[in-house]
């Protein structure tokens, strides 16, 4: 269970780091705080597993928002979406198996 929590926390943290790196290269835009907020949902879940809905909400919202941003900015990447989907589905299955 502790390894699962660490992995969830790292998944959220890596998204926050990716946003930070994007801000360095590009200009800050309105989507960056939303990505950080959704990543914080995962990180909070990893530390305190009481609100189980945070895991589901964070994973689903990150996927939906990534698709939305990819389509609206004309920079949609199928490989990124597939990796995010596989990771999210795996995390949900593992969480349900562990609890």
N, C-alpha and C positions, 0 to 999 in steps of 0.2 A: 504493500500500500504506500509506503514512503517513497519508493521509486516512482510510482505513478504520480504522486503529488509533485515530486521534483520535475518530472517530465512535463506536466501541465504548466508548472511555474515557468520552466525554461521556454516552452512554446509561447506563452504570453510575453515573456521578456524578450525573446528574439523578435517578435513583432514590434515591440516598442523600439528596440535597437534599429530595426529596418526603417521604421518611420524617422528616427533621428538621422540616420544616414541619408535618407531621401531629402530631408529638410536641408542638409548640408549642400546637396547637389542642386536641388530645385528650390523654388520659393515655397514658403509655408503656405498651405491652403486649408480650407475648411475641413477637409477629410482627415487630416492628421489627428486632431483631438478625438475624433470618433474611433479611429483605429486604436488609439491609446486607451480610451475608455473601455472598449470591448476586450482589449488585452488585459486590462486590470480586472475585469470580471473573471478571467481565467486564473489570474494570479491570486485573487482573493479566494477563489474556490480551492486552490491548491493549499492555501494556508489554513482555511477554515471551511471544512466540507459541509457545514450545516445547510447553507442554501444551495441545494443540488441543482436548482434551476439555473444557477449562474454558469455551470458547465455547458448545459445545453444551449442556453441563450448566447453565451460568448462564442461558441463554435459555429452555431447556425448564423448568427448575425455577422461574424467575420466573413463567412462564405458569401452571404447575400451582398454585403457591402463591397467585397472584392469584385464580384461580378458587376455590380452597379457601377463602380468606379472604372472598371475596365471597359465597359460599354460606353459610358459617357465621355471618357477621355480618349477613346479609340486606341486603347493599349491593352486589349484583352489577351491574356496568355493562357491557353488551354493547359499547358503543362503545370503551371502554377495552381490552377484550379483543381486539377486532378490530384496533385500532391496534397493540397489542402483538404480535399474531400476524403482521400484515403486516410490521412492523419486523423481527421475528425471522427470518421466512422470507427476507426480502430480505437480511439480514446473512449468513445461512448460504449463500445462493446467491452473493453477492458474494465471500465468503471462499473458497468452492470454486472460483470462477472466477479469483481472483487467485493462488491458490497453485500 
